[in-house]
Amino acid sequence: MNVQLKQVFDAPVDIVLRARDERFAHIEKIPGLKPRDILERKETATGWQTRRAFEAGENAVPGAVKRMLSPDMFKFVEHLTFDAAAKTMTWHMEPAAQKDNLTWKGVSRFVDRADGKSERIIDCTVRVKAPIIGGQLEKAIASGFKKSMEKDHATIQAMIALINKGEV
């Protein structure tokens, strides 16, 4: 299943990227923002790379399907590479279980617009190789991903507002 999203931010890309990164240092000022579990971050010649522990929402999966799965199917490590020149983030989610049966990866591109705003264009692929339940799992992951990106957008927007007000 392919997922494509386009989100508009009320700031140029450089401010959006700053807000995206710095917001976790101001969790108390941004409602609904929770700390990330960064396992590793390293600078590269072209940007940076991170590894982050992540748990997908089991609640998005129907109960009958959930009973067929190991709890480790909901645990992931996100591998993200940021290319500063291209303003892209390439990522993939490594599941704790069934690594050969799940593909969840994507690219986020950040683009300035002529009106002073910017866009995040997200192309994501979710594939689950599992008879009968694969399609349901793909839909559940895609739905959860979309909700997560909406929340992510809102917290970045909140941080942009703090930057614009000079509060950070």
The 8 nearest C-alpha neighbors of each residue, nearest first, counted from 0:
[[1, 125, 124, 126, 137, 2, 138, 141],
 [0, 2, 124, 123, 125, 3, 122, 141],
 [3, 1, 123, 122, 124, 0, 4, 141],
 [4, 2, 122, 121, 123, 1, 5, 120],
 [5, 3, 121, 120, 6, 2, 122, 119],
 [6, 4, 120, 119, 121, 118, 7, 3],
 [5, 7, 119, 118, 4, 120, 8, 152],
 [8, 6, 118, 117, 119, 9, 5, 116],
 [9, 7, 117, 10, 116, 118, 6, 156],
 [8, 10, 116, 7, 117, 11, 156, 115],
 [11, 9, 116, 8, 117, 14, 115, 15],
 [10, 12, 116, 117, 14, 13, 115, 111],
 [13, 11, 15, 14, 117, 111, 16, 109],
 [12, 14, 16, 15, 11, 17, 10, 18],
 [15, 13, 17, 12, 16, 11, 18, 10],
 [16, 14, 12, 18, 17, 13, 19, 10],
 [15, 17, 19, 13, 18, 14, 12, 20],
 [16, 18, 14, 20, 15, 19, 21, 13],
 [19, 17, 15, 21, 158, 16, 20, 159],
 [20, 18, 16, 155, 17, 21, 22, 15],
 [19, 21, 17, 18, 22, 16, 23, 24],
 [22, 20, 18, 23, 24, 19, 17, 25],
 [21, 23, 25, 24, 18, 158, 20, 19],
 [24, 22, 26, 25, 21, 34, 20, 32],
 [23, 25, 22, 21, 26, 20, 27, 34],
 [26, 24, 22, 23, 27, 28, 29, 21],
 [27, 25, 23, 29, 28, 32, 24, 22],
 [26, 28, 25, 29, 30, 32, 24, 23],
 [29, 27, 26, 25, 30, 158, 161, 157],
 [28, 30, 26, 27, 32, 157, 31, 154],
 [31, 29, 32, 28, 27, 26, 154, 157],
 [30, 32, 33, 29, 154, 26, 150, 27],
 [33, 31, 30, 26, 29, 154, 34, 23],
 [32, 34, 31, 35, 26, 23, 30, 29],
 [35, 33, 23, 36, 32, 26, 24, 37],
 [36, 34, 37, 33, 51, 23, 52, 53],
 [35, 37, 52, 51, 38, 34, 53, 50],
 [38, 36, 51, 39, 35, 50, 52, 49],
 [37, 39, 51, 50, 36, 52, 40, 49],
 [38, 40, 50, 49, 37, 41, 51, 48],
 [41, 39, 49, 48, 50, 42, 47, 38],
 [42, 40, 48, 47, 43, 49, 39, 46],
 [41, 43, 47, 46, 48, 40, 44, 45],
 [44, 42, 47, 46, 45, 41, 48, 82],
 [43, 45, 46, 42, 47, 82, 83, 41],
 [46, 44, 43, 82, 83, 47, 84, 81],
 [47, 45, 82, 83, 43, 81, 44, 42],
 [46, 48, 42, 43, 81, 41, 80, 49],
 [49, 47, 80, 41, 79, 40, 81, 42],
 [50, 48, 40, 79, 39, 78, 51, 41],
 [49, 51, 78, 39, 38, 77, 37, 76],
 [52, 50, 37, 77, 38, 76, 36, 53],
 [53, 51, 76, 36, 75, 77, 37, 38],
 [52, 54, 75, 76, 74, 51, 55, 77],
 [55, 53, 74, 73, 75, 56, 52, 57],
 [56, 54, 73, 57, 74, 53, 75, 143],
 [55, 57, 58, 59, 54, 73, 143, 60],
 [56, 58, 59, 60, 55, 73, 65, 54],
 [57, 59, 56, 60, 61, 62, 55, 65],
 [60, 58, 57, 139, 56, 61, 143, 140],
 [59, 61, 58, 57, 139, 65, 62, 64],
 [60, 62, 64, 63, 65, 59, 58, 135],
 [63, 61, 65, 64, 66, 60, 58, 67],
 [64, 62, 66, 65, 61, 67, 60, 68],
 [63, 65, 67, 61, 62, 66, 60, 132],
 [64, 66, 62, 68, 67, 63, 60, 61],
 [65, 67, 64, 63, 68, 62, 69, 61],
 [68, 66, 64, 65, 63, 69, 62, 132],
 [69, 67, 65, 66, 70, 72, 64, 71],
 [68, 70, 71, 72, 67, 96, 66, 73],
 [71, 69, 72, 73, 68, 74, 65, 57],
 [72, 70, 74, 69, 73, 95, 96, 94],
 [71, 73, 96, 70, 69, 74, 95, 94],
 [72, 74, 55, 71, 54, 70, 57, 75],
 [75, 73, 54, 71, 95, 72, 94, 53],
 [76, 74, 94, 53, 93, 95, 54, 92],
 [75, 77, 52, 93, 51, 92, 53, 50],
 [76, 78, 92, 51, 50, 91, 79, 93],
 [79, 77, 50, 90, 91, 49, 92, 76],
 [80, 78, 90, 49, 48, 89, 77, 88],
 [81, 79, 48, 89, 88, 47, 90, 82],
 [80, 82, 88, 47, 46, 87, 83, 48],
 [81, 83, 46, 87, 45, 85, 86, 84],
 [84, 82, 86, 46, 85, 45, 81, 87],
 [85, 83, 86, 82, 45, 46, 87, 81],
 [84, 86, 87, 82, 83, 108, 109, 81],
 [87, 85, 83, 84, 109, 82, 108, 88],
 [88, 86, 108, 82, 85, 107, 81, 109],
 [87, 89, 81, 107, 80, 106, 90, 82],
 [90, 88, 106, 80, 79, 105, 87, 107],
 [91, 89, 79, 78, 105, 104, 80, 106],
 [90, 92, 104, 78, 103, 77, 105, 93],
 [91, 93, 77, 103, 76, 75, 104, 94],
 [92, 94, 76, 75, 77, 91, 95, 98],
 [93, 95, 75, 96, 98, 74, 92, 72],
 [94, 96, 71, 74, 75, 72, 93, 98],
 [97, 95, 72, 94, 71, 98, 69, 74],
 [96, 98, 100, 99, 101, 94, 72, 95],
 [99, 97, 100, 96, 94, 101, 93, 95],
 [100, 98, 97, 101, 102, 128, 96, 127],
 [101, 99, 128, 97, 98, 127, 102, 129],
 [102, 100, 127, 126, 98, 99, 128, 103],
 [101, 103, 126, 125, 104, 127, 100, 124],
 [104, 102, 125, 92, 124, 91, 101, 126],
 [105, 103, 91, 124, 90, 123, 92, 102],
 [104, 106, 123, 122, 90, 89, 124, 91],
 [105, 107, 89, 122, 88, 121, 90, 108],
 [106, 108, 121, 88, 120, 87, 119, 89],
 [109, 107, 87, 120, 119, 86, 110, 106],
 [108, 110, 119, 86, 118, 12, 87, 120],
 [111, 109, 118, 117, 12, 108, 112, 119],
 [112, 110, 117, 12, 11, 116, 118, 113],
 [113, 111, 117, 116, 114, 115, 110, 118],
 [112, 114, 115, 111, 116, 117, 11, 110],
 [115, 113, 112, 116, 117, 111, 11, 10],
 [116, 114, 113, 11, 112, 10, 117, 111],
 [115, 117, 10, 9, 11, 112, 114, 8],
 [118, 116, 111, 112, 11, 8, 110, 12],
 [119, 117, 7, 110, 6, 109, 8, 120],
 [118, 120, 109, 6, 108, 5, 121, 107],
 [121, 119, 5, 108, 107, 4, 118, 109],
 [120, 122, 107, 4, 3, 106, 5, 119],
 [123, 121, 3, 105, 106, 2, 107, 120],
 [124, 122, 105, 2, 104, 1, 3, 121],
 [123, 125, 1, 104, 103, 0, 105, 2],
 [124, 126, 103, 0, 102, 137, 1, 123],
 [127, 125, 102, 101, 0, 137, 128, 103],
 [126, 128, 101, 133, 100, 129, 137, 102],
 [129, 127, 100, 133, 101, 126, 130, 99],
 [128, 130, 133, 127, 132, 131, 100, 134],
 [129, 131, 132, 133, 128, 134, 127, 135],
 [130, 132, 133, 129, 134, 135, 128, 136],
 [133, 131, 135, 134, 130, 129, 136, 64],
 [134, 132, 129, 127, 136, 135, 128, 131],
 [133, 135, 137, 136, 132, 138, 127, 131],
 [136, 134, 138, 132, 137, 133, 139, 60],
 [135, 137, 139, 133, 138, 134, 140, 132],
 [136, 138, 134, 140, 135, 139, 125, 141],
 [139, 137, 141, 135, 136, 140, 142, 134],
 [138, 140, 136, 142, 137, 141, 59, 60],
 [141, 139, 143, 137, 142, 138, 144, 136],
 [140, 142, 144, 138, 143, 139, 137, 145],
 [143, 141, 139, 145, 144, 140, 138, 146],
 [144, 142, 140, 146, 145, 141, 147, 139],
 [143, 145, 141, 147, 142, 146, 140, 148],
 [146, 144, 148, 142, 147, 143, 141, 149],
 [147, 145, 149, 143, 148, 144, 150, 142],
 [146, 148, 144, 150, 145, 149, 151, 143],
 [147, 149, 151, 145, 150, 146, 152, 144],
 [150, 148, 152, 146, 151, 147, 145, 153],
 [149, 151, 153, 147, 152, 148, 154, 146],
 [150, 152, 148, 154, 149, 153, 147, 155],
 [153, 151, 149, 155, 150, 154, 148, 156],
 [152, 154, 150, 156, 151, 155, 157, 149],
 [153, 155, 157, 151, 156, 152, 158, 150],
 [154, 156, 158, 152, 19, 157, 153, 18],
 [157, 155, 159, 153, 154, 158, 152, 160],
 [158, 156, 154, 160, 155, 159, 153, 29],
 [157, 159, 161, 155, 160, 18, 156, 22],
 [160, 158, 156, 162, 161, 157, 18, 163],
 [159, 161, 163, 157, 158, 162, 164, 156],
 [160, 162, 158, 164, 166, 159, 163, 167],
 [163, 161, 159, 165, 160, 164, 167, 166],
 [162, 164, 160, 165, 161, 159, 166, 158],
 [165, 163, 161, 166, 162, 160, 167, 159],
 [166, 164, 162, 163, 167, 161, 160, 159],
 [165, 167, 161, 164, 162, 163, 160, 158],
 [166, 165, 162, 161, 164, 25, 158, 163]]
